[in-house]
Amino acid sequence: MLTAALFLLPALAVIGVFVLYPIVSAGYISVTSWNGFDPIKEFIGLDNYVRLARDPEFWNSVLVTCIYAAGVSVLSVASGLAIALLLDAPLRGRGFYRGVYFLPAVTSSVAAAIVWKYMLDPAGFVNSVLAQVGIDGPNWLQDRWLALGALTLLTVWKNLGFNAVLYLTALQALPQGVFEAAQLDGANLAQRLRFLTIPLLAPMTFFVVVQALITSFQAFDLVYILTGGGPQGGTEVLGMLMYREAFRLGDFGYGTAIAFVTLLLILGVTLVQWRASGSGRSSLR
């Protein structure tokens, strides 16, 4: 017992210093009024949370974040699985294609967002291509729904390679005997995909969805560069609202309260997904 405790002590110390202490410290800041510089933090109880409940900008950010997270989750699963199925097929140059699809995942988020911002400019690449076929392209980043859609697609594209690799790893670990038996029984490709592949991949799908949800609720860099939270709060996710309140307006107590509510939302959504998916177990019976 003592030996186990000694081995665990360094890891527990790191977790305590770099995880538990910041959470407790942030929890205290969320019930104070503090500008980030004053040595005195005025205790105000739950006033910041009451203010959150009455703040229309906060509820707008919650709505935007939920729509964004739902879009990212669905498209991440669909695109990741589709690319994984293609890469798992017997074709030449599979290693090259895997590298190409993984390239966005290792690209700087700032660089990717800047490139997309220029592409979606009214005089950018996308509208230039549309003009070639006689379509007058819109101002993508000045319409709240188009901007949110562009942000969703950028996030999915950025994580496409990572999700594809996860699904590809899971595909290659599936028991091939099941598929061979189904093929002998006359099951075609679509039937094997629907009744075998997708149910067997349920644990990985659960992981991909949770990762997508966490990425969406923690989103900041892509939003900051691509839209800055605009237009008119149309892409102001919770991370952007927290940044604006804490670092631009100097209200660190209120900003930290937003961060804690975001944490609770992530935990709640993850638990719901966990229960709905049968704790991440395969649904194959």
Contacts in CASP RR format, 6 or more apart in sequence:
PFRMAT RR
TARGET T0000
AUTHOR 0000-0000-0000
METHOD contacts of the structure
MODEL  1
MLTAALFLLPALAVIGVFVLYPIVSAGYISVTSWNGFDPIKEFIGLDNYV
RLARDPEFWNSVLVTCIYAAGVSVLSVASGLAIALLLDAPLRGRGFYRGV
YFLPAVTSSVAAAIVWKYMLDPAGFVNSVLAQVGIDGPNWLQDRWLALGA
LTLLTVWKNLGFNAVLYLTALQALPQGVFEAAQLDGANLAQRLRFLTIPL
LAPMTFFVVVQALITSFQAFDLVYILTGGGPQGGTEVLGMLMYREAFRLG
DFGYGTAIAFVTLLLILGVTLVQWRASGSGRSSLR
26 256 0 8 1.000
26 259 0 8 1.000
26 260 0 8 1.000
27 256 0 8 1.000
27 260 0 8 1.000
28 41 0 8 1.000
29 41 0 8 1.000
29 252 0 8 1.000
29 253 0 8 1.000
29 256 0 8 1.000
30 48 0 8 1.000
30 49 0 8 1.000
30 253 0 8 1.000
30 255 0 8 1.000
30 256 0 8 1.000
30 257 0 8 1.000
30 259 0 8 1.000
30 260 0 8 1.000
31 43 0 8 1.000
31 44 0 8 1.000
31 45 0 8 1.000
31 46 0 8 1.000
31 47 0 8 1.000
31 48 0 8 1.000
31 253 0 8 1.000
31 257 0 8 1.000
32 41 0 8 1.000
32 42 0 8 1.000
32 43 0 8 1.000
32 44 0 8 1.000
32 45 0 8 1.000
32 253 0 8 1.000
33 41 0 8 1.000
33 42 0 8 1.000
33 44 0 8 1.000
33 47 0 8 1.000
33 48 0 8 1.000
33 251 0 8 1.000
33 253 0 8 1.000
34 41 0 8 1.000
34 42 0 8 1.000
34 252 0 8 1.000
34 253 0 8 1.000
35 250 0 8 1.000
35 251 0 8 1.000
35 252 0 8 1.000
36 250 0 8 1.000
36 252 0 8 1.000
48 253 0 8 1.000
48 254 0 8 1.000
48 255 0 8 1.000
48 256 0 8 1.000
48 257 0 8 1.000
49 257 0 8 1.000
49 261 0 8 1.000
51 254 0 8 1.000
51 257 0 8 1.000
52 58 0 8 1.000
52 254 0 8 1.000
52 257 0 8 1.000
52 258 0 8 1.000
52 261 0 8 1.000
57 233 0 8 1.000
57 236 0 8 1.000
57 241 0 8 1.000
58 241 0 8 1.000
58 258 0 8 1.000
60 233 0 8 1.000
60 234 0 8 1.000
60 236 0 8 1.000
61 233 0 8 1.000
61 236 0 8 1.000
61 237 0 8 1.000
61 238 0 8 1.000
61 239 0 8 1.000
61 240 0 8 1.000
61 241 0 8 1.000
62 238 0 8 1.000
62 265 0 8 1.000
64 148 0 8 1.000
64 233 0 8 1.000
64 234 0 8 1.000
64 235 0 8 1.000
64 236 0 8 1.000
64 237 0 8 1.000
65 216 0 8 1.000
65 217 0 8 1.000
65 219 0 8 1.000
65 237 0 8 1.000
65 238 0 8 1.000
65 265 0 8 1.000
67 148 0 8 1.000
68 148 0 8 1.000
68 151 0 8 1.000
68 152 0 8 1.000
68 155 0 8 1.000
68 216 0 8 1.000
68 219 0 8 1.000
68 235 0 8 1.000
68 237 0 8 1.000
69 212 0 8 1.000
69 213 0 8 1.000
69 216 0 8 1.000
69 217 0 8 1.000
69 269 0 8 1.000
71 152 0 8 1.000
71 156 0 8 1.000
72 152 0 8 1.000
72 155 0 8 1.000
72 156 0 8 1.000
72 212 0 8 1.000
72 213 0 8 1.000
72 215 0 8 1.000
72 216 0 8 1.000
73 209 0 8 1.000
73 212 0 8 1.000
73 213 0 8 1.000
73 216 0 8 1.000
75 152 0 8 1.000
75 153 0 8 1.000
75 156 0 8 1.000
76 156 0 8 1.000
76 159 0 8 1.000
76 160 0 8 1.000
76 163 0 8 1.000
76 208 0 8 1.000
76 209 0 8 1.000
76 211 0 8 1.000
76 212 0 8 1.000
77 163 0 8 1.000
77 205 0 8 1.000
77 208 0 8 1.000
77 209 0 8 1.000
77 212 0 8 1.000
79 156 0 8 1.000
79 160 0 8 1.000
79 163 0 8 1.000
79 164 0 8 1.000
80 160 0 8 1.000
80 161 0 8 1.000
80 163 0 8 1.000
80 164 0 8 1.000
80 166 0 8 1.000
80 167 0 8 1.000
80 208 0 8 1.000
81 167 0 8 1.000
81 198 0 8 1.000
81 201 0 8 1.000
81 205 0 8 1.000
83 101 0 8 1.000
83 160 0 8 1.000
83 161 0 8 1.000
83 163 0 8 1.000
83 164 0 8 1.000
83 167 0 8 1.000
84 163 0 8 1.000
84 164 0 8 1.000
84 165 0 8 1.000
84 166 0 8 1.000
84 167 0 8 1.000
84 168 0 8 1.000
84 170 0 8 1.000
84 171 0 8 1.000
85 167 0 8 1.000
85 171 0 8 1.000
85 193 0 8 1.000
85 197 0 8 1.000
86 97 0 8 1.000
87 94 0 8 1.000
87 97 0 8 1.000
87 98 0 8 1.000
87 101 0 8 1.000
87 164 0 8 1.000
87 168 0 8 1.000
88 168 0 8 1.000
88 171 0 8 1.000
88 172 0 8 1.000
91 97 0 8 1.000
98 164 0 8 1.000
98 165 0 8 1.000
98 168 0 8 1.000
101 160 0 8 1.000
101 161 0 8 1.000
101 164 0 8 1.000
102 161 0 8 1.000
102 162 0 8 1.000
102 164 0 8 1.000
102 165 0 8 1.000
103 161 0 8 1.000
104 112 0 8 1.000
104 157 0 8 1.000
104 158 0 8 1.000
104 159 0 8 1.000
104 160 0 8 1.000
104 161 0 8 1.000
105 158 0 8 1.000
105 159 0 8 1.000
105 160 0 8 1.000
105 161 0 8 1.000
105 162 0 8 1.000
107 158 0 8 1.000
109 158 0 8 1.000
109 221 0 8 1.000
109 222 0 8 1.000
109 225 0 8 1.000
110 221 0 8 1.000
110 225 0 8 1.000
112 154 0 8 1.000
112 157 0 8 1.000
112 158 0 8 1.000
112 222 0 8 1.000
113 154 0 8 1.000
113 221 0 8 1.000
113 222 0 8 1.000
113 224 0 8 1.000
113 225 0 8 1.000
113 226 0 8 1.000
114 225 0 8 1.000
116 150 0 8 1.000
116 154 0 8 1.000
116 226 0 8 1.000
117 141 0 8 1.000
117 225 0 8 1.000
117 226 0 8 1.000
118 124 0 8 1.000
118 125 0 8 1.000
119 125 0 8 1.000
119 126 0 8 1.000
120 126 0 8 1.000
120 140 0 8 1.000
120 141 0 8 1.000
120 150 0 8 1.000
121 127 0 8 1.000
121 141 0 8 1.000
122 137 0 8 1.000
122 139 0 8 1.000
122 140 0 8 1.000
126 137 0 8 1.000
126 140 0 8 1.000
127 137 0 8 1.000
127 138 0 8 1.000
127 140 0 8 1.000
130 136 0 8 1.000
130 137 0 8 1.000
131 137 0 8 1.000
138 146 0 8 1.000
140 146 0 8 1.000
140 147 0 8 1.000
140 150 0 8 1.000
141 147 0 8 1.000
141 150 0 8 1.000
141 226 0 8 1.000
141 227 0 8 1.000
141 231 0 8 1.000
142 231 0 8 1.000
143 231 0 8 1.000
144 230 0 8 1.000
144 231 0 8 1.000
144 232 0 8 1.000
144 233 0 8 1.000
144 234 0 8 1.000
144 235 0 8 1.000
147 226 0 8 1.000
147 227 0 8 1.000
147 230 0 8 1.000
147 231 0 8 1.000
147 234 0 8 1.000
147 235 0 8 1.000
148 234 0 8 1.000
148 235 0 8 1.000
150 226 0 8 1.000
150 227 0 8 1.000
151 222 0 8 1.000
151 223 0 8 1.000
151 226 0 8 1.000
151 227 0 8 1.000
151 235 0 8 1.000
154 222 0 8 1.000
154 226 0 8 1.000
155 215 0 8 1.000
155 216 0 8 1.000
155 219 0 8 1.000
155 222 0 8 1.000
158 222 0 8 1.000
159 211 0 8 1.000
159 212 0 8 1.000
159 215 0 8 1.000
163 208 0 8 1.000
163 211 0 8 1.000
163 212 0 8 1.000
166 204 0 8 1.000
166 207 0 8 1.000
166 208 0 8 1.000
167 201 0 8 1.000
167 204 0 8 1.000
167 208 0 8 1.000
169 204 0 8 1.000
170 201 0 8 1.000
170 203 0 8 1.000
170 204 0 8 1.000
171 197 0 8 1.000
171 201 0 8 1.000
174 197 0 8 1.000
174 200 0 8 1.000
174 201 0 8 1.000
178 196 0 8 1.000
178 200 0 8 1.000
179 192 0 8 1.000
179 196 0 8 1.000
182 191 0 8 1.000
182 192 0 8 1.000
182 195 0 8 1.000
182 196 0 8 1.000
183 192 0 8 1.000
187 195 0 8 1.000
187 196 0 8 1.000
196 284 0 8 1.000
198 205 0 8 1.000
199 282 0 8 1.000
199 283 0 8 1.000
199 284 0 8 1.000
200 282 0 8 1.000
200 284 0 8 1.000
201 282 0 8 1.000
202 277 0 8 1.000
202 280 0 8 1.000
202 281 0 8 1.000
202 282 0 8 1.000
202 283 0 8 1.000
202 284 0 8 1.000
203 280 0 8 1.000
203 281 0 8 1.000
203 282 0 8 1.000
205 277 0 8 1.000
206 273 0 8 1.000
206 274 0 8 1.000
206 277 0 8 1.000
206 280 0 8 1.000
209 273 0 8 1.000
209 277 0 8 1.000
210 270 0 8 1.000
210 273 0 8 1.000
213 266 0 8 1.000
213 269 0 8 1.000
213 270 0 8 1.000
213 273 0 8 1.000
214 266 0 8 1.000
214 270 0 8 1.000
216 237 0 8 1.000
217 237 0 8 1.000
217 238 0 8 1.000
217 262 0 8 1.000
217 265 0 8 1.000
217 266 0 8 1.000
217 269 0 8 1.000
218 239 0 8 1.000
218 262 0 8 1.000
218 266 0 8 1.000
219 237 0 8 1.000
219 239 0 8 1.000
220 237 0 8 1.000
220 239 0 8 1.000
220 240 0 8 1.000
220 243 0 8 1.000
223 229 0 8 1.000
223 235 0 8 1.000
223 236 0 8 1.000
223 237 0 8 1.000
223 239 0 8 1.000
223 240 0 8 1.000
224 240 0 8 1.000
224 243 0 8 1.000
226 235 0 8 1.000
227 234 0 8 1.000
227 235 0 8 1.000
228 235 0 8 1.000
228 236 0 8 1.000
228 240 0 8 1.000
229 235 0 8 1.000
229 236 0 8 1.000
229 237 0 8 1.000
229 240 0 8 1.000
230 236 0 8 1.000
236 244 0 8 1.000
238 258 0 8 1.000
238 261 0 8 1.000
238 262 0 8 1.000
238 265 0 8 1.000
239 258 0 8 1.000
239 262 0 8 1.000
241 255 0 8 1.000
241 258 0 8 1.000
242 255 0 8 1.000
242 256 0 8 1.000
242 258 0 8 1.000
242 259 0 8 1.000
242 262 0 8 1.000
245 251 0 8 1.000
245 254 0 8 1.000
245 255 0 8 1.000
245 258 0 8 1.000
246 252 0 8 1.000
246 253 0 8 1.000
246 254 0 8 1.000
246 255 0 8 1.000
246 256 0 8 1.000
274 280 0 8 1.000
277 283 0 8 1.000
END
